[in-house]
Amino acid sequence: MVWELTTADPSAGEPVVTRHATYDEVFDHIRATYDPGGYYADEGSGSLQNYLHGEGYEFDYRELDT
């Protein structure tokens, strides 16, 4: 199994798709890529997504059979 993350990034012209080995790696990627300064470091994954959604990001992730 692999996790696919599709991100609507307001600075990108089209959705960005990445794949990750685990669910935790999905959120590690979100934190490292979209909150590199750690502004939301104390937030859980749901709150992190909500705050980033307010900045124009949208995240869709799903588990795929490999």
N, CA, C and O of each residue as an XYZ file, in Angstrom:
264
protein
N       0.837     -1.181      0.000
C       0.000      0.000      0.000
C       0.884      1.248      0.000
O       1.992      1.250      0.538
N       0.374      2.281     -0.604
C       1.060      3.565     -0.651
C      -0.001      4.651     -0.504
O      -1.155      4.463     -0.891
N       0.398      5.775      0.050
C      -0.509      6.911      0.222
C      -0.223      7.947     -0.842
O       0.927      8.323     -1.067
N      -1.284      8.407     -1.498
C      -1.166      9.458     -2.494
C      -1.765     10.739     -1.925
O      -2.901     10.750     -1.451
N      -0.995     11.806     -1.979
C      -1.424     13.118     -1.504
C      -1.540     14.044     -2.703
O      -0.586     14.222     -3.460
N      -2.722     14.631     -2.867
C      -2.937     15.634     -3.901
C      -3.166     16.959     -3.198
O      -4.069     17.087     -2.371
N      -2.348     17.937     -3.528
C      -2.409     19.238     -2.866
C      -2.740     20.322     -3.876
O      -2.073     20.464     -4.901
N      -3.787     21.089     -3.567
C      -4.073     22.304     -4.325
C      -3.282     23.408     -3.636
O      -3.623     23.845     -2.537
N      -2.235     23.843     -4.294
C      -1.314     24.840     -3.758
C      -1.593     26.163     -4.465
O      -1.504     26.229     -5.691
N      -1.930     27.219     -3.720
C      -2.267     28.486     -4.375
C      -1.122     29.078     -5.202
O      -1.362     29.930     -6.057
N       0.109     28.644     -4.961
C       1.235     29.177     -5.734
C       1.584     28.299     -6.937
O       2.456     28.650     -7.731
N       0.899     27.153     -7.072
C       1.141     26.255     -8.206
C      -0.029     26.357     -9.179
O      -1.165     26.595     -8.768
N       0.243     26.182    -10.434
C      -0.795     26.292    -11.442
C      -1.742     25.110    -11.491
O      -2.868     25.228    -11.975
N      -1.291     23.973    -10.994
C      -2.114     22.768    -11.007
C      -1.821     21.960     -9.755
O      -0.820     22.209     -9.082
N      -2.683     20.986     -9.427
C      -2.467     20.198     -8.206
C      -1.110     19.488     -8.209
O      -0.603     19.075     -9.253
N      -0.550     19.362     -7.028
C       0.729     18.689     -6.831
C       0.436     17.315     -6.233
O      -0.233     17.217     -5.204
N       0.934     16.251     -6.873
C       0.687     14.887     -6.410
C       2.001     14.283     -5.933
O       3.004     14.301     -6.645
N       1.976     13.746     -4.712
C       3.143     13.049     -4.160
C       2.677     11.717     -3.594
O       1.500     11.549     -3.275
N       3.596     10.779     -3.471
C       3.280      9.461     -2.892
C       4.193      9.211     -1.706
O       5.357      9.612     -1.688
N       3.616      8.524     -0.702
C       4.309      8.306      0.563
C       4.047      6.888      1.051
O       2.979      6.325      0.807
N       5.016      6.322      1.735
C       4.914      4.940      2.192
C       3.926      4.767      3.341
O       3.304      3.711      3.461
N       3.771      5.780      4.182
C       2.888      5.661      5.342
C       2.033      6.914      5.496
O       2.333      7.971      4.941
N       0.972      6.765      6.258
C       0.090      7.886      6.587
C       0.872      8.984      7.305
O       0.691     10.168      7.017
N       1.740      8.594      8.236
C       2.544      9.578      8.969
C       3.449     10.375      8.034
O       3.665     11.569      8.244
N       3.976      9.721      7.007
C       4.833     10.420      6.048
C       4.060     11.472      5.256
O       4.633     12.474      4.828
N       2.752     11.244      5.059
C       1.918     12.248      4.387
C       1.970     13.546      5.185
O       2.193     14.618      4.622
N       1.762     13.448      6.500
C       1.729     14.654      7.317
C       3.113     15.222      7.584
O       3.260     16.430      7.770
N       4.121     14.373      7.607
C       5.494     14.886      7.682
C       5.790     15.738      6.446
O       6.418     16.793      6.542
N       5.330     15.268      5.291
C       5.526     16.018      4.044
C       4.765     17.341      4.078
O       5.307     18.380      3.701
N       3.507     17.306      4.529
C       2.712     18.536      4.608
C       3.411     19.545      5.511
O       3.549     20.714      5.152
N       3.850     19.092      6.681
C       4.529     20.003      7.616
C       5.817     20.568      7.013
O       6.057     21.774      7.074
N       6.637     19.700      6.434
C       7.934     20.135      5.897
C       7.784     21.058      4.687
O       8.576     21.982      4.503
N       6.773     20.805      3.870
C       6.617     21.553      2.623
C       5.801     22.824      2.790
O       6.146     23.866      2.232
N       4.720     22.742      3.556
C       3.780     23.863      3.618
C       3.826     24.637      4.935
O       3.158     25.662      5.071
N       4.601     24.162      5.896
C       4.824     24.894      7.148
C       6.285     24.735      7.570
O       6.563     24.313      8.692
N       7.227     25.074      6.667
C       8.643     24.828      6.967
C       9.168     25.607      8.164
O      10.139     25.186      8.791
N       8.551     26.724      8.491
C       8.988     27.507      9.645
C       8.447     26.987     10.959
O       8.829     27.468     12.026
N       7.550     25.996     10.889
C       7.005     25.407     12.103
C       5.991     26.271     12.824
O       5.777     26.100     14.024
N       5.363     27.194     12.116
C       4.376     28.088     12.728
C       3.249     27.298     13.391
O       2.756     27.684     14.451
N       2.842     26.194     12.764
C       1.755     25.362     13.298
C       2.287     24.067     13.924
O       1.569     23.069     13.977
N       3.517     24.074     14.391
C       4.179     22.865     14.887
C       3.441     22.196     16.042
O       3.525     20.978     16.198
N       2.727     22.962     16.847
C       2.029     22.390     18.000
C       0.633     21.885     17.660
O      -0.072     21.382     18.534
N       0.230     22.012     16.412
C      -1.113     21.607     15.998
C      -1.127     20.153     15.545
O      -0.145     19.651     14.999
N      -2.245     19.486     15.775
C      -2.445     18.139     15.258
C      -2.681     18.193     13.759
O      -2.789     19.274     13.180
N      -2.760     17.033     13.132
C      -2.875     17.001     11.673
C      -4.156     17.662     11.173
O      -4.132     18.333     10.142
N      -5.273     17.488     11.878
C      -6.528     18.111     11.457
C      -6.480     19.620     11.552
O      -6.900     20.319     10.630
N      -5.969     20.127     12.665
C      -5.855     21.578     12.834
C      -4.875     22.165     11.831
O      -5.111     23.241     11.283
N      -3.782     21.464     11.591
C      -2.801     21.920     10.604
C      -3.467     22.095      9.244
O      -3.283     23.119      8.585
N      -4.238     21.101      8.828
C      -4.920     21.188      7.537
C      -5.907     22.348      7.517
O      -6.007     23.056      6.516
N      -6.637     22.549      8.611
C      -7.600     23.654      8.677
C      -6.905     25.005      8.559
O      -7.360     25.874      7.816
N      -5.816     25.187      9.279
C      -5.086     26.454      9.201
C      -4.535     26.686      7.798
O      -4.634     27.790      7.263
N      -3.953     25.646      7.203
C      -3.401     25.790      5.860
C      -4.507     25.985      4.822
O      -4.300     26.660      3.813
N      -5.674     25.399      5.065
C      -6.817     25.624      4.175
C      -7.173     27.111      4.155
O      -7.522     27.663      3.112
N      -7.082     27.744      5.314
C      -7.335     29.179      5.403
C      -6.343     30.005      4.599
O      -6.620     31.155      4.258
N      -5.190     29.422      4.296
C      -4.179     30.096      3.474
C      -4.295     29.709      1.998
O      -3.480     30.124      1.174
N      -5.320     28.907      1.670
C      -5.564     28.553      0.274
C      -5.158     27.154     -0.150
O      -5.324     26.795     -1.316
N      -4.633     26.359      0.764
C      -4.226     24.989      0.435
C      -5.397     24.036      0.650
O      -6.216     24.229      1.548
N      -5.462     23.006     -0.187
C      -6.436     21.935      0.000
C      -5.699     20.616     -0.159
O      -4.882     20.450     -1.065
N      -6.002     19.673      0.743
C      -5.315     18.388      0.751
C      -6.320     17.258      0.579
O      -7.373     17.244      1.216
N      -5.981     16.320     -0.285
C      -6.776     15.113     -0.480
C      -5.790     13.954     -0.477
O      -4.836     13.949     -1.254
N      -6.011     12.984      0.383
C      -5.098     11.855      0.447
C      -5.894     10.572      0.508
O      -7.001     10.521      1.044
N      -5.293      9.527     -0.061
C      -5.963      8.231     -0.085
C      -4.920      7.133     -0.148
O      -3.795      7.337     -0.605
N      -5.321      5.974      0.319
C      -4.439      4.814      0.300
C      -4.683      4.037     -0.992
O      -5.828      3.761     -1.351
N      -3.617      3.691     -1.677
C      -3.701      2.975     -2.947
C      -3.108      1.583     -2.816
O      -2.132      1.379     -2.093
N      -3.696      0.635     -3.511
C      -3.088     -0.691     -3.610
C      -1.906     -0.597     -4.560
O      -1.965      0.107     -5.569
N      -0.839     -1.303     -4.238
C       0.325     -1.275     -5.130
C       0.555     -2.626     -5.741
O       1.491     -2.799     -6.521
